[in-house]
Amino acid sequence: MNVNKDFFLARDGHPSLKQFYFIGAPFEKALDLYLKRRMDLSDFYQNLKPKLSYLDEEYTLSQKLDFLNPLEITGSSKYLLLETQSDWSLLIGNNRNGTDFSSVPYEALLWKIRLLTMYLRPYFGKDEFGAVSFTLYEGSKQVSRHDCETRNVMLHKETSRVEFMEYGTPLPFEQTEKYTERLKKTG
């Protein structure tokens, strides 16, 4: 299959990531949780055990992202777990968009921690479609068998209009009255 590599890359030749998955735990705990989950999935699907490689701290972020090559069209076959300056860790898959979000609510419940996803494709030009989305999953607050308390704030354009949506209980730092003010100014 002949695939145009440029379709998957930003202008600088690195993955054009749009989807980010943050684990609400320091790096070592996030690594333990994630590896246990991968091992459980590997056992269930009778697949190969995950291979773990540690990258030296001297690598730049760009060099670390290069380890995700080759990029996948669907799914991910490699993951990069990065420590952040906070008590959160960032998981990036080698899907052309970043990390797959399909298992996030389940993993939040399973691990009983907070997980955060962000989708960043802010192209709102005349003939372009895009979205900016922030979703926080509170894994310690189960609301049904397969779901936990969730907060989502999204700005998206799927037609000719840009639309704002929100779901869930606002977080303490949110100033939701400003959402309405800004929508009135742009609308």
Backbone bond lengths (Angstrom), bond angles and torsions (degrees), N, CA, C in turn:
res aa  C-N    CA-C-N  psi(-1)  N-CA   C-N-CA  omega(-1)  CA-C   N-CA-C  phi
1 M - - - 1.447 - - 1.525 108.64 -
2 N 1.304 117.26 127.52 1.455 122.58 -179.52 1.529 108.92 -92.39
3 V 1.327 116.98 112.08 1.459 121.99 -177.63 1.522 108.80 -113.75
4 N 1.311 116.65 133.36 1.457 121.61 176.62 1.525 108.27 -75.99
5 K 1.329 116.31 105.91 1.467 121.48 -176.96 1.528 111.81 -59.67
6 D 1.331 117.65 -34.21 1.466 120.83 -178.16 1.524 112.52 -60.40
7 F 1.348 116.80 -25.95 1.457 120.95 179.00 1.527 110.75 -61.73
8 F 1.332 117.14 -30.53 1.458 122.17 -175.77 1.519 113.48 -92.52
9 L 1.324 117.28 -8.21 1.455 119.42 -171.69 1.515 112.99 -117.63
10 A 1.307 115.32 151.50 1.465 121.03 173.04 1.526 108.11 -76.66
11 R 1.299 117.04 176.40 1.470 121.18 -177.46 1.530 112.97 -58.16
12 D 1.339 117.23 -29.86 1.466 119.07 -177.71 1.522 112.75 -84.69
13 G 1.340 117.91 3.48 1.454 121.46 177.35 1.514 114.97 87.97
14 H 1.332 118.30 0.61 1.461 121.58 178.55 1.527 109.86 -97.98
15 P 1.335 117.29 161.83 1.464 119.28 -179.86 1.526 111.47 -53.39
16 S 1.312 116.17 136.00 1.471 120.44 178.54 1.520 108.05 -89.82
17 L 1.310 115.90 75.71 1.460 121.97 -174.24 1.517 111.54 -68.16
18 K 1.314 114.96 136.27 1.453 121.39 177.16 1.525 111.17 -123.17
19 Q 1.323 117.21 -22.92 1.458 122.12 -174.19 1.528 109.60 -113.72
20 F 1.321 115.53 125.36 1.453 121.37 -178.79 1.525 109.61 -123.61
21 Y 1.316 116.53 141.13 1.457 123.42 -175.74 1.532 106.92 -129.27
22 F 1.327 116.40 111.05 1.459 121.98 -179.74 1.527 109.51 -104.73
23 I 1.324 115.91 135.34 1.460 122.99 178.70 1.525 107.19 -103.40
24 G 1.323 116.84 125.59 1.464 122.20 -176.34 1.508 112.78 -77.10
25 A 1.324 116.00 60.01 1.461 121.70 179.00 1.527 108.64 -156.02
26 P 1.340 116.74 150.04 1.461 119.28 174.63 1.537 110.09 -59.13
27 F 1.311 116.72 160.89 1.458 122.98 -171.72 1.528 113.79 -50.68
28 E 1.337 118.53 -51.54 1.477 120.87 -175.59 1.530 111.51 -61.41
29 K 1.336 117.22 -43.09 1.461 120.17 178.72 1.528 110.14 -67.27
30 A 1.331 117.27 -42.80 1.468 120.80 178.64 1.521 110.45 -60.61
31 L 1.322 117.00 -40.75 1.463 121.20 178.55 1.521 110.66 -63.13
32 D 1.338 117.64 -45.37 1.469 121.10 178.12 1.528 111.26 -59.80
33 L 1.333 116.69 -48.10 1.466 120.65 -179.75 1.522 111.17 -60.87
34 Y 1.315 115.81 -46.67 1.457 120.30 -176.73 1.533 111.46 -66.24
35 L 1.332 117.67 -43.65 1.465 119.91 179.69 1.521 111.65 -64.44
36 K 1.329 117.28 -40.45 1.464 119.55 177.61 1.525 110.26 -61.28
37 R 1.314 117.06 -42.77 1.471 121.35 178.69 1.530 110.55 -62.45
38 R 1.331 117.84 -44.84 1.468 121.03 178.94 1.527 110.89 -63.08
39 M 1.329 118.01 -39.16 1.464 121.80 178.46 1.521 110.33 -65.73
40 D 1.332 117.21 -43.24 1.465 120.62 177.69 1.523 110.76 -60.45
41 L 1.324 117.07 -44.40 1.466 120.51 178.23 1.517 110.92 -64.98
42 S 1.313 117.00 -39.49 1.455 121.67 179.07 1.530 110.38 -62.74
43 D 1.330 117.03 -43.75 1.465 121.05 177.49 1.522 110.87 -63.93
44 F 1.329 117.15 -43.07 1.463 121.61 -178.27 1.524 111.17 -63.09
45 Y 1.320 116.56 -45.94 1.462 120.56 -177.25 1.522 112.72 -90.65
46 Q 1.333 117.46 4.95 1.461 123.34 -178.94 1.524 110.37 50.92
47 N 1.288 114.21 47.97 1.455 123.10 -176.52 1.523 109.38 -103.01
48 L 1.295 116.94 177.80 1.457 120.85 175.39 1.524 110.65 -69.84
49 K 1.304 115.58 146.71 1.462 120.47 177.00 1.529 109.20 -67.13
50 P 1.330 117.90 147.56 1.466 119.64 179.59 1.528 111.28 -64.86
51 K 1.312 115.25 142.99 1.466 121.69 177.48 1.526 107.90 -98.09
52 L 1.309 116.89 131.30 1.460 121.92 -175.37 1.523 109.95 -111.61
53 S 1.328 115.84 129.61 1.466 121.65 176.02 1.522 107.95 -129.05
54 Y 1.328 116.26 133.08 1.462 120.54 175.89 1.522 108.57 -97.34
55 L 1.330 116.57 135.02 1.460 121.66 179.14 1.521 109.27 -100.88
56 D 1.312 115.91 138.97 1.468 120.47 178.43 1.519 110.68 -61.83
57 E 1.325 115.37 150.04 1.463 120.67 178.73 1.520 112.57 -65.93
58 E 1.346 117.20 -18.51 1.463 120.25 -178.63 1.526 112.61 -70.44
59 Y 1.328 117.43 -19.61 1.463 119.83 -179.64 1.526 110.27 -65.37
60 T 1.320 116.19 139.09 1.466 120.64 173.72 1.519 108.16 -77.90
61 L 1.326 116.56 167.52 1.460 119.98 177.08 1.528 110.30 -60.09
62 S 1.314 117.66 -41.53 1.470 120.97 178.75 1.523 111.26 -60.01
63 Q 1.323 117.00 -42.12 1.465 120.37 178.93 1.528 110.95 -66.33
64 K 1.324 116.79 -38.48 1.466 119.82 177.72 1.522 110.56 -64.82
65 L 1.329 116.89 -41.52 1.465 120.38 178.54 1.524 111.20 -63.06
66 D 1.326 117.63 -32.11 1.464 120.92 178.34 1.528 111.87 -60.96
67 F 1.336 117.73 -27.07 1.463 120.79 178.70 1.531 111.94 -67.43
68 L 1.320 117.45 -15.39 1.467 120.70 178.65 1.531 112.34 -77.79
69 N 1.324 117.76 -13.98 1.468 120.31 179.54 1.520 110.34 -68.77
70 P 1.332 119.75 147.96 1.466 125.83 -1.04 1.526 110.79 -78.41
71 L 1.307 115.64 149.57 1.462 121.03 179.00 1.520 110.35 -75.55
72 E 1.324 115.90 150.39 1.462 122.45 179.84 1.520 109.54 -102.46
73 I 1.330 116.30 148.85 1.465 120.57 176.92 1.524 109.59 -76.77
74 T 1.321 117.13 -44.68 1.472 121.30 176.12 1.527 108.00 -128.89
75 G 1.299 116.16 147.90 1.458 120.32 179.56 1.518 111.96 68.26
76 S 1.316 115.52 -173.66 1.464 121.71 178.26 1.518 108.37 -140.72
77 S 1.318 116.62 141.61 1.461 120.70 176.59 1.529 111.38 -113.64
78 K 1.332 116.31 -11.17 1.465 121.87 177.58 1.523 108.47 -135.71
79 Y 1.337 114.88 149.63 1.459 120.28 178.33 1.517 109.10 -135.17
80 L 1.308 115.16 148.39 1.454 122.30 176.58 1.524 106.88 -121.90
81 L 1.326 116.62 121.04 1.462 121.63 177.55 1.522 107.14 -106.18
82 L 1.333 115.68 121.87 1.462 121.05 -175.86 1.521 111.36 -116.87
83 E 1.312 114.98 141.24 1.461 121.81 173.58 1.524 107.89 -79.24
84 T 1.319 117.10 142.28 1.460 120.90 175.68 1.527 108.28 -112.13
85 Q 1.315 117.02 177.57 1.467 120.43 178.97 1.523 111.68 -78.02
86 S 1.321 117.28 -8.48 1.464 121.56 177.88 1.527 108.32 -104.05
87 D 1.316 117.10 -169.23 1.465 121.38 175.99 1.526 111.14 -88.21
88 W 1.309 117.40 29.93 1.458 123.20 177.20 1.523 108.44 -116.32
89 S 1.324 116.25 155.87 1.459 122.15 175.61 1.517 107.93 -124.20
90 L 1.320 116.84 149.50 1.460 122.62 -178.25 1.516 109.53 -109.19
91 L 1.337 116.86 126.88 1.460 122.93 177.73 1.523 108.27 -108.21
92 I 1.331 116.77 125.49 1.461 121.39 179.07 1.522 108.18 -124.53
93 G 1.331 116.60 127.79 1.455 121.48 175.56 1.517 110.24 -96.69
94 N 1.344 117.18 166.45 1.460 119.06 -178.33 1.528 113.03 -93.36
95 N 1.318 115.96 26.40 1.455 120.47 169.40 1.515 107.18 -70.66
96 R 1.307 118.49 150.27 1.466 120.31 -175.89 1.525 112.56 -60.08
97 N 1.342 118.20 -20.69 1.463 121.64 179.22 1.520 113.35 -98.83
98 G 1.306 117.78 -13.35 1.458 120.52 -174.71 1.515 109.55 122.45
99 T 1.297 117.89 -135.87 1.456 122.33 -173.47 1.522 111.57 -95.89
100 D 1.323 115.90 138.55 1.461 122.26 177.59 1.527 108.98 -71.76
101 F 1.334 116.28 131.53 1.466 120.91 -177.18 1.531 113.56 -94.11
102 S 1.309 119.02 -0.88 1.463 120.36 -169.07 1.522 114.21 -60.77
103 S 1.319 119.47 -29.41 1.467 120.56 -176.67 1.523 113.94 -101.00
104 V 1.319 117.91 3.25 1.469 120.71 -173.69 1.529 113.51 -59.44
105 P 1.349 120.55 -50.44 1.471 118.52 -179.50 1.527 112.37 -58.89
106 Y 1.323 116.96 -40.21 1.461 120.49 179.29 1.529 111.01 -64.83
107 E 1.318 116.64 -45.04 1.464 119.63 -179.22 1.527 111.72 -66.00
108 A 1.319 117.80 -35.23 1.468 120.25 176.09 1.526 110.03 -60.35
109 L 1.343 116.61 -45.03 1.467 120.94 178.26 1.525 111.34 -66.08
110 L 1.307 116.27 -45.02 1.460 121.64 -178.34 1.528 111.19 -59.87
111 W 1.324 116.47 -45.10 1.458 121.57 -176.75 1.524 112.91 -89.23
112 K 1.337 117.30 -12.01 1.466 123.34 -179.21 1.537 112.00 54.97
113 I 1.316 114.92 44.69 1.465 121.43 178.09 1.526 109.14 -135.03
114 R 1.313 115.77 174.90 1.469 121.34 177.21 1.529 109.24 -84.48
115 L 1.316 114.39 138.30 1.460 121.12 172.31 1.514 107.20 -128.06
116 L 1.298 116.48 143.26 1.456 122.15 -177.22 1.521 109.15 -127.81
117 T 1.326 116.05 130.71 1.460 119.72 173.40 1.517 108.65 -118.37
118 M 1.319 114.28 144.41 1.462 120.39 174.86 1.519 107.68 -132.39
119 Y 1.315 115.02 134.56 1.458 121.35 174.69 1.520 106.01 -116.74
120 L 1.314 116.63 119.97 1.459 120.87 -174.07 1.523 110.29 -124.59
121 R 1.294 115.48 100.03 1.462 121.66 173.07 1.527 106.87 -141.03
122 P 1.319 116.23 73.15 1.466 120.70 -170.64 1.523 114.65 -84.58
123 Y 1.322 116.98 50.18 1.467 120.41 178.16 1.514 108.31 -97.31
124 F 1.309 116.79 102.53 1.456 120.36 -176.48 1.522 111.46 -116.96
125 G 1.322 117.22 31.49 1.459 120.73 177.77 1.521 110.90 -66.82
126 K 1.316 116.23 175.88 1.466 122.46 -174.88 1.532 113.26 -52.65
127 D 1.307 117.97 -48.77 1.464 121.04 -177.48 1.523 112.60 -110.06
128 E 1.319 117.45 21.80 1.453 120.90 -178.60 1.527 110.54 -113.54
129 F 1.331 115.52 152.72 1.456 122.21 179.08 1.520 108.17 -119.27
130 G 1.310 116.76 146.45 1.453 119.01 -178.81 1.509 111.93 -167.93
131 A 1.320 114.54 179.51 1.462 120.26 179.89 1.522 109.73 -159.58
132 V 1.315 114.67 151.69 1.455 123.08 169.86 1.520 104.45 -129.66
133 S 1.329 116.45 119.34 1.457 120.31 -174.37 1.524 110.28 -136.02
134 F 1.332 115.21 139.88 1.459 124.11 178.12 1.523 105.83 -126.88
135 T 1.334 118.28 121.10 1.461 121.39 178.99 1.520 109.51 -131.83
136 L 1.324 116.15 124.19 1.458 122.39 178.99 1.523 108.43 -111.52
137 Y 1.327 116.43 126.10 1.463 122.98 178.52 1.526 108.06 -106.53
138 E 1.327 116.39 124.07 1.470 122.60 178.79 1.525 108.17 -97.46
139 G 1.327 116.79 87.16 1.458 121.93 -174.16 1.511 115.14 -61.49
140 S 1.318 118.56 -21.82 1.465 121.08 179.44 1.531 111.89 -83.56
141 K 1.342 116.90 -3.53 1.468 121.09 -178.34 1.526 109.66 -120.90
142 Q 1.325 115.11 81.95 1.461 121.60 -177.99 1.524 110.63 -73.87
143 V 1.344 117.29 133.98 1.467 121.66 178.64 1.525 112.04 -113.17
144 S 1.320 117.70 -17.90 1.461 122.13 174.50 1.524 107.22 -157.12
145 R 1.305 116.16 179.02 1.464 120.02 -176.19 1.533 112.45 -56.12
146 H 1.321 116.53 -38.32 1.464 120.41 -174.91 1.519 113.90 -117.89
147 D 1.319 117.92 16.15 1.459 118.63 -176.07 1.525 110.93 -144.20
148 C 1.319 113.96 153.79 1.458 120.53 177.93 1.523 108.37 -125.63
149 E 1.326 115.45 172.25 1.460 120.10 178.30 1.532 108.67 -59.44
150 T 1.327 115.13 133.31 1.464 120.91 -173.78 1.518 110.52 -134.47
151 R 1.322 116.04 142.38 1.464 122.22 173.10 1.525 107.45 -123.90
152 N 1.330 116.11 124.49 1.460 121.58 -179.81 1.517 109.75 -129.18
153 V 1.319 115.64 133.33 1.462 122.93 173.70 1.527 105.66 -129.34
154 M 1.350 116.21 126.33 1.455 118.87 -174.36 1.519 111.92 -144.02
155 L 1.309 114.72 142.05 1.450 123.64 171.25 1.518 104.72 -121.27
156 H 1.341 117.42 122.24 1.463 118.18 -176.98 1.519 111.91 -143.22
157 K 1.316 113.73 156.74 1.459 121.03 178.22 1.522 107.73 -133.23
158 E 1.330 116.23 106.30 1.458 121.61 178.55 1.520 111.08 -114.03
159 T 1.314 116.25 -12.08 1.464 122.13 176.18 1.523 106.33 -127.35
160 S 1.294 118.08 -148.03 1.465 119.61 178.39 1.530 112.11 -82.04
161 R 1.345 117.62 -8.42 1.472 122.04 -177.83 1.519 112.00 -108.22
162 V 1.320 115.30 145.15 1.460 121.20 171.23 1.523 106.61 -89.90
163 E 1.334 117.30 128.75 1.468 121.32 -177.52 1.522 110.56 -121.48
164 F 1.329 115.69 148.49 1.456 123.37 177.74 1.518 108.28 -110.29
165 M 1.331 116.48 137.52 1.465 121.57 176.61 1.525 108.34 -137.92
166 E 1.313 115.35 148.45 1.462 120.41 172.26 1.515 108.32 -144.14
167 Y 1.327 115.54 151.11 1.449 121.41 -177.71 1.526 107.48 -147.54
168 G 1.309 116.80 143.04 1.454 121.25 176.38 1.518 112.92 91.96
169 T 1.308 115.32 175.04 1.459 122.31 -178.90 1.527 110.01 -74.73
170 P 1.346 117.13 126.67 1.470 119.43 178.91 1.531 111.57 -58.82
171 L 1.306 115.55 147.62 1.458 121.78 178.08 1.526 109.28 -78.44
172 P 1.337 118.39 155.34 1.467 121.01 -174.96 1.531 114.51 -54.64
173 F 1.320 118.51 -33.23 1.465 120.73 -177.06 1.526 113.58 -83.40
174 E 1.316 118.04 -11.36 1.466 120.27 -177.49 1.524 111.40 -70.83
175 Q 1.299 115.62 139.88 1.463 122.61 174.49 1.526 106.18 -112.19
176 T 1.332 115.15 78.59 1.466 120.65 -171.74 1.524 113.33 -62.16
177 E 1.321 117.73 -25.54 1.469 119.46 178.55 1.533 110.60 -62.95
178 K 1.321 117.14 -27.19 1.470 120.30 178.51 1.529 111.34 -72.42
179 Y 1.328 117.57 -25.45 1.466 120.00 176.70 1.523 109.33 -60.53
180 T 1.334 115.74 -47.42 1.463 121.21 -178.97 1.524 110.79 -64.71
181 E 1.336 116.79 -43.15 1.470 120.66 179.18 1.524 111.05 -58.43
182 R 1.308 117.40 -46.16 1.466 121.24 -178.22 1.518 111.18 -67.54
183 L 1.331 116.55 -37.01 1.465 119.21 179.02 1.520 110.94 -65.44
184 K 1.336 116.78 -38.03 1.466 120.03 178.40 1.522 110.80 -65.71
185 K 1.346 116.88 -38.17 1.465 120.94 -179.78 1.522 111.68 -66.22
186 T 1.345 116.96 -39.70 1.462 120.10 -177.06 1.516 112.56 -87.28
187 G 1.321 118.14 -20.78 1.465 122.12 -173.42 1.452 115.54 -85.09
